[in-house]
Amino acid sequence: MASSLHARKIRTFLLSFELIVDIKMRTVFGFAGALLGLAAAACAAQGGLALKHLKGGVYVVEDGYYAKENSVVYVGAEHVTVVGATWTPDTARELARQIRAVTDKPIAEVVNPNYHPDRAGGNAYWKSIGARIVSTRQTADEMRRGWDEVVAFTRRGFPDYPALPVSLPDREHPGDFELQDGRIKAFHLGAAHTRDGIFVHFPQERVLYGNCILKQELGNLSYADLNEYPKTLERLKLSELDFDTVIAGHLDALHGPELIDHYQRLLKRQASDAAAERS
């Protein structure tokens, strides 16, 4: 058990921003898995980006640059909303090109669901084409305080990631907010992967975007509040939102509501392992 925990610590250090090797490999292949993950990180900047229709107005963005992240595009009656700015102005430009291939409606707004580079790195490009950047006030404040540090953190894992200056939101909502005449509902339930991260619900399509908060592996916990994370997920379960699909923020994009229970189990196991290390 001690060697297994040691291997997991090595992986967590090496695989910043969600580049996670299947934890089932930790018993026999943990160290080898970490090395494979590091090799993947070295070439991650050469990944690709795909825009895929899910249902209704919802499209899933699978962004394979750096560490794979998933964002959302919503094509509304009059304009397009992007949830997650993608990693950089270049990846944002590529996403905009793909959006134009499916609709000629203008890209009016881009939501930063948290302040990290995978969610806000593309802001400058979106502004350059006239889109408004939208976030909670909490996310904007976190960006003002912590942008340079979190970019430096990203560059330690991905040296090819550019040293982007901060590009702040244009509209800061004091709390939860709605877009597209209520067809997009963004809400904060507490600290989790970051202090500011929000969920985004698409009620007509019965889709929940889990942001970096929900995914199939633990991912990067360097900025997480591990005491509040389980409570935030429990509040999500008690919210009685109607959805049958969860879009995870990283790794495989599409899941059912059971992803919430799955991630709670991962957190519980992580807490148990941490307690075992201390004893």
C-alpha positions as CSV (number, residue, x, y, z in Angstrom):
1,M,0.0,0.0,0.0
2,A,2.8,2.4,0.8
3,S,4.4,1.9,-2.6
4,S,1.0,2.4,-4.3
5,L,0.5,5.7,-2.5
6,H,4.0,6.8,-3.4
7,A,3.4,6.1,-7.1
8,R,0.2,8.2,-6.9
9,K,2.0,11.1,-5.4
10,I,4.6,11.0,-8.3
11,R,1.8,11.0,-10.8
12,T,0.0,13.9,-9.2
13,F,3.2,16.0,-9.2
14,L,4.0,15.2,-12.8
15,L,0.6,15.3,-14.5
16,S,-0.6,18.9,-13.9
17,F,-4.0,20.1,-15.2
18,E,-5.9,16.8,-15.5
19,L,-3.4,14.7,-17.5
20,I,-4.3,11.6,-15.5
21,V,-3.2,8.0,-16.0
22,D,-5.8,5.4,-15.1
23,I,-5.5,4.9,-11.4
24,K,-6.0,1.1,-11.9
25,M,-2.4,1.0,-13.1
26,R,-1.1,2.3,-9.8
27,T,-0.5,-1.2,-8.3
28,V,1.8,-2.7,-10.9
29,F,2.4,-0.1,-13.5
30,G,2.1,3.2,-11.5
31,F,5.6,4.4,-12.2
32,A,5.4,3.4,-15.9
33,G,2.1,5.1,-16.2
34,A,3.5,8.3,-14.8
35,L,6.3,8.3,-17.4
36,L,3.8,7.7,-20.2
37,G,1.7,10.6,-18.9
38,L,4.8,12.9,-18.9
39,A,5.6,11.9,-22.4
40,A,2.0,12.8,-23.4
41,A,2.3,16.1,-21.8
42,A,5.4,16.9,-23.9
43,C,3.4,16.7,-27.1
44,A,0.0,17.7,-25.9
45,A,0.2,21.2,-27.4
46,Q,-0.1,19.5,-30.8
47,G,-3.6,18.1,-30.1
48,G,-6.8,18.9,-32.0
49,L,-10.2,20.4,-31.3
50,A,-13.6,19.0,-32.3
51,L,-17.1,20.5,-32.1
52,K,-19.8,17.9,-31.9
53,H,-23.6,18.3,-31.8
54,L,-25.1,16.8,-28.7
55,K,-28.8,17.8,-28.7
56,G,-30.9,20.9,-29.2
57,G,-28.7,23.9,-29.1
58,V,-25.9,22.2,-27.2
59,Y,-22.6,21.3,-28.9
60,V,-19.7,19.7,-27.1
61,V,-16.1,21.0,-27.6
62,E,-13.4,18.4,-27.2
63,D,-10.2,20.3,-27.0
64,G,-7.1,18.1,-27.1
65,Y,-4.5,20.8,-26.8
66,Y,-2.3,20.6,-23.7
67,A,-4.4,18.6,-21.2
68,K,-7.7,17.5,-22.8
69,E,-10.6,19.8,-21.8
70,N,-14.2,19.9,-22.7
71,S,-16.2,23.1,-23.2
72,V,-19.7,23.8,-24.6
73,V,-21.2,25.8,-27.4
74,Y,-24.8,26.8,-27.3
75,V,-26.5,27.9,-30.6
76,G,-29.5,30.0,-29.6
77,A,-32.2,31.7,-31.5
78,E,-30.2,34.8,-32.3
79,H,-26.6,34.3,-31.2
80,V,-24.1,31.8,-29.9
81,T,-22.8,31.4,-26.4
82,V,-19.5,29.6,-25.6
83,V,-19.0,28.2,-22.1
84,G,-15.3,27.9,-21.6
85,A,-12.9,30.1,-23.6
86,T,-10.4,27.2,-24.3
87,W,-6.7,27.2,-23.6
88,T,-5.3,30.1,-25.7
89,P,-6.3,32.7,-28.3
90,D,-5.1,30.2,-30.9
91,T,-7.4,27.4,-29.7
92,A,-10.2,29.9,-29.4
93,R,-9.6,30.9,-33.0
94,E,-9.9,27.3,-34.1
95,L,-13.1,26.8,-32.2
96,A,-14.6,30.0,-33.7
97,R,-13.7,28.6,-37.2
98,Q,-15.6,25.4,-36.4
99,I,-18.6,27.3,-35.0
100,R,-18.9,29.3,-38.2
101,A,-19.0,26.0,-40.1
102,V,-22.3,25.1,-38.3
103,T,-24.0,28.5,-37.9
104,D,-23.7,32.0,-39.2
105,K,-25.2,33.5,-36.0
106,P,-22.8,35.8,-34.1
107,I,-20.7,34.6,-31.2
108,A,-22.0,37.1,-28.7
109,E,-20.7,35.9,-25.3
110,V,-18.2,33.6,-23.7
111,V,-18.5,32.3,-20.2
112,N,-15.4,31.8,-18.0
113,P,-16.7,29.0,-15.6
114,N,-13.5,29.4,-13.5
115,Y,-10.4,31.5,-13.6
116,H,-7.9,28.9,-14.8
117,P,-6.2,29.0,-18.2
118,D,-8.2,26.1,-19.7
119,R,-11.4,28.1,-19.1
120,A,-10.2,31.7,-19.7
121,G,-6.9,31.5,-21.8
122,G,-8.8,32.2,-25.0
123,N,-10.4,35.4,-23.7
124,A,-8.3,37.9,-25.8
125,Y,-9.3,36.3,-29.1
126,W,-13.0,36.2,-28.2
127,K,-12.8,39.9,-27.3
128,S,-11.1,40.7,-30.6
129,I,-14.1,39.4,-32.6
130,G,-16.6,41.3,-30.5
131,A,-17.7,38.7,-28.0
132,R,-18.4,39.7,-24.4
133,I,-16.6,37.7,-21.7
134,V,-18.9,36.8,-18.9
135,S,-18.2,35.4,-15.4
136,T,-19.2,35.7,-11.8
137,R,-17.6,38.5,-9.8
138,Q,-15.8,35.8,-7.8
139,T,-14.1,34.4,-10.9
140,A,-13.1,37.8,-12.0
141,D,-11.6,38.6,-8.6
142,E,-9.7,35.3,-8.6
143,M,-8.4,36.1,-12.0
144,R,-7.1,39.5,-10.9
145,R,-5.4,37.9,-7.9
146,G,-4.1,34.7,-9.3
147,W,-3.8,34.7,-13.1
148,D,0.0,35.0,-13.3
149,E,0.5,32.3,-10.7
150,V,-1.8,29.8,-12.3
151,V,-0.3,30.5,-15.8
152,A,3.2,29.8,-14.3
153,F,1.8,26.6,-12.8
154,T,0.5,25.5,-16.2
155,R,3.8,26.3,-17.8
156,R,5.6,24.0,-15.4
157,G,3.6,21.2,-16.7
158,F,3.4,22.4,-20.3
159,P,6.5,24.4,-21.2
160,D,5.0,25.3,-24.6
161,Y,2.0,27.0,-23.0
162,P,2.3,30.8,-23.7
163,A,2.9,33.3,-20.9
164,L,-0.5,34.9,-21.5
165,P,-1.4,38.2,-19.8
166,V,-4.7,38.4,-18.0
167,S,-7.7,39.2,-20.1
168,L,-10.5,40.0,-17.6
169,P,-14.3,39.5,-18.1
170,D,-16.3,42.3,-19.5
171,R,-19.4,41.5,-17.4
172,E,-19.2,40.3,-13.8
173,H,-22.3,38.9,-12.3
174,P,-22.6,39.2,-8.5
175,G,-23.8,35.6,-8.3
176,D,-25.7,33.1,-10.3
177,F,-26.9,34.2,-13.8
178,E,-28.9,33.2,-16.9
179,L,-28.2,33.7,-20.6
180,Q,-30.1,32.9,-23.8
181,D,-33.4,33.9,-22.2
182,G,-33.0,31.3,-19.4
183,R,-31.9,28.5,-21.6
184,I,-28.5,28.7,-19.9
185,K,-28.4,28.8,-16.1
186,A,-25.0,29.2,-14.4
187,F,-24.7,28.7,-10.7
188,H,-22.2,28.4,-7.9
189,L,-22.7,25.8,-5.1
190,G,-19.5,26.2,-3.2
191,A,-15.8,25.6,-3.4
192,A,-14.6,22.4,-5.2
193,H,-11.9,22.2,-7.9
194,T,-11.4,25.9,-7.3
195,R,-13.2,28.3,-5.0
196,D,-15.0,30.0,-7.9
197,G,-16.1,27.2,-10.2
198,I,-19.6,27.1,-11.5
199,F,-21.9,24.5,-13.0
200,V,-23.9,25.3,-16.1
201,H,-27.4,23.8,-16.7
202,F,-29.2,23.6,-20.1
203,P,-32.7,22.8,-18.9
204,Q,-34.4,22.3,-22.3
205,E,-31.7,19.8,-23.4
206,R,-31.5,18.3,-19.8
207,V,-27.7,18.7,-19.9
208,L,-25.4,19.7,-17.0
209,Y,-21.9,21.0,-17.7
210,G,-19.7,19.9,-14.8
211,N,-16.8,22.2,-15.5
212,C,-13.5,21.1,-13.9
213,I,-15.5,20.0,-10.9
214,L,-16.7,16.7,-12.5
215,K,-14.6,14.2,-14.5
216,Q,-13.8,10.5,-14.4
217,E,-10.5,10.9,-12.5
218,L,-9.5,13.1,-9.6
219,G,-7.3,15.3,-11.8
220,N,-5.4,18.3,-10.5
221,L,-6.3,19.1,-6.9
222,S,-3.6,21.8,-6.4
223,Y,-6.2,24.5,-6.1
224,A,-9.1,22.4,-4.6
225,D,-10.8,22.8,-1.3
226,L,-10.9,19.2,-0.3
227,N,-13.1,19.9,2.8
228,E,-15.8,21.7,0.8
229,Y,-15.6,19.6,-2.4
230,P,-17.8,16.7,-1.2
231,K,-20.3,19.2,0.3
232,T,-20.6,21.0,-3.0
233,L,-21.3,17.8,-4.8
234,E,-23.9,16.9,-2.2
235,R,-25.6,20.2,-2.7
236,L,-25.7,19.5,-6.4
237,K,-27.4,16.2,-5.8
238,L,-29.9,17.9,-3.6
239,S,-30.7,20.6,-6.1
240,E,-33.2,18.4,-8.0
241,L,-32.0,19.8,-11.3
242,D,-33.4,17.9,-14.3
243,F,-30.6,16.5,-16.4
244,D,-29.8,13.1,-18.0
245,T,-26.4,14.0,-19.4
246,V,-23.3,15.4,-17.7
247,I,-20.5,17.0,-19.8
248,A,-17.3,16.5,-17.8
249,G,-14.7,19.2,-17.9
250,H,-11.8,16.9,-18.7
251,L,-11.1,13.4,-20.2
252,D,-14.2,11.6,-21.7
253,A,-16.8,14.3,-22.3
254,L,-20.2,12.5,-22.0
255,H,-21.5,10.8,-18.9
256,G,-24.8,10.2,-17.0
257,P,-25.7,11.7,-13.6
258,E,-23.9,8.8,-11.9
259,L,-20.6,10.8,-12.6
260,I,-21.4,12.8,-9.5
261,D,-21.4,9.7,-7.2
262,H,-18.3,8.4,-9.0
263,Y,-16.4,11.6,-8.2
264,Q,-17.6,11.6,-4.6
265,R,-16.1,8.1,-4.3
266,L,-12.8,9.2,-5.8
267,L,-12.7,12.1,-3.2
268,K,-13.5,9.7,-0.4
269,R,-10.7,7.3,-1.4
270,Q,-8.3,10.2,-1.8
271,A,-9.1,11.3,1.8
272,S,-8.7,7.8,3.1
273,D,-5.3,7.5,1.4
274,A,-4.2,10.8,2.7
275,A,-5.2,9.8,6.2
276,A,-3.3,6.5,5.8
277,E,-0.1,8.4,4.8
278,R,-0.3,10.5,7.9
279,S,-0.7,7.6,10.2
